[in-house]
Amino acid sequence: MSIIAQHGEIFIILACLFGFFMAWGVGANDVANAMGTSVGSRAITIKQAIIIAVIFEFLGAWLAGGEVTNTIRKGIIDPELLQDDPQLLVYGMLAALLAAATWLLIASMKGWPVSTTHSIVGAIVGFAVAGLGAGAVDWPSVGTIAASWVVSPLLAGTIAFTLFKSVQHLIFEAHDPFSAAKRYVPMYVFLVGFAVTMVTLTKGLKHVGLDVGFGASLLLSILAGLLVAGLGVAMERRVKASSRQSDQFGFSGVERVFGVLMIFTACAMAFAHGSNDVANAVGPLAAVISVVQTGGEIEGAALVPWWVLVLGGGGIVVGLVTYGHKVIATVGTGITELTPSRGFAATLAAAVTVVLASGTGLPISTTHTLVGAVLGVGLARGMAALNLRVIGTIAMSWLITLPAGAALAILFFFTFKGMFG
């Protein structure tokens, strides 16, 4: 206990610094993924993407970020095994944050879209095995998380495939694609508004003291969806049909209508991403604060302080602004050629998948989800539409992430143990 009493303030300061560094990595790497489709399809500029992300990532992290934070913080290691040595949990969580953040810095410099969830889970497992032995890891929990890495790209890919096929059938194959776009696009906008409001109400607002029942949440989400759809209709009225010789669909106006829609899906994806991935930065940070403030008590669940979510949201924003452009290029233009309608299907599918996961507390990887969704849209146009070389590089970077996070965490864990222990 004395180590925690002696160095408690230092531990909290280090945890805040490393948590901010980790959140920076999430912003530089993961948010760039979330915005990649919008920028790649030329629906919005990189400057607009950053503005949208700054606002909605922060709101997602702050309002809806707590459910997944609990899973990351207490789902991987059995807290009972650390009751006698609470300082080991502190070293481990500090090491995990620093290890995952370091790996994200390397990946972002290379322009690889890796998973921040992979990074932090790998790092926590690495420290637990090295410091406490393999028995300390809750392997069924890790198994559930690992399964979600396969499920999320498959689910997002399937939703994206279906969405894009519906767009093709209802709009592009219609006798008058432009009129069809005007008719059906409000329905898609409604979906965006509904999905995001639902997760905010059912899971997010508990942190700010509001607990809305499921029935009321459903009703409010439908109203919010209708409101957003109305806004979409008002915006799309400004888009005029214009036939171009060079335009493969016959109407560039149809894609311009989807360009309007991409603004909504970019907001939805940023919000969904903030709610899901802030956990990677603030989960271990919340664990350190909890242990230090209780004088070494390791509790199963402790509320995440509101300022911790603000710190995480702030770090994400700084990361995107300073270093996000490299990964945006990989996701937006590398995998398959995106137009606003394809980008829309991919982004909405990814947002819905992330919202479902955030609602159930499953820490999925936004990266895998989004890449899965982009692949789904590409497959809807046939295998030839995919750039298999880029996909191979992405797959390789995904495979390296877990062992890299674990190895770095083991190194940092023994460093902290030597310094304070």
Secondary structure, DSSP 8 states (H G I E B T S, - for coil): -HHHHHHHHHHHHHHHHHHHHHHHHIIIIIIHHHHHHHHHTTSS-HHHHHHHHHHHHHHHHHHH-HHHHHHHHHSSB-GGGGSS-HHHHHHHHHHHHHHHHHHHHHHHHHT----HHHHHHHHHHHHHHHHH-GGGB-HHHHHHHHHHHHHHHHHHHHHHHHHHHHHIIIIITSSSHHHHHHHHHHHHHHHHHHHHHHHHHHTGGGGGT----HHHHHHHHHHHHHHHHHHHHHHHTT------TT-TTS-HHHHHHHHHHHHHHHHHHHHHHHHHHHHHHHHHHHHHHHHHHTTS---S-----HHHHHHHHHHHHHHHHHHTHHHHHIIIIISB---HHHHHHHHHHHHHHHHHHHHHT----HHHHHHHHHHHHHHTT-GGGB-HHHHHHHHHHHHHHHHHHHHHHHHHHHHHHHHH-
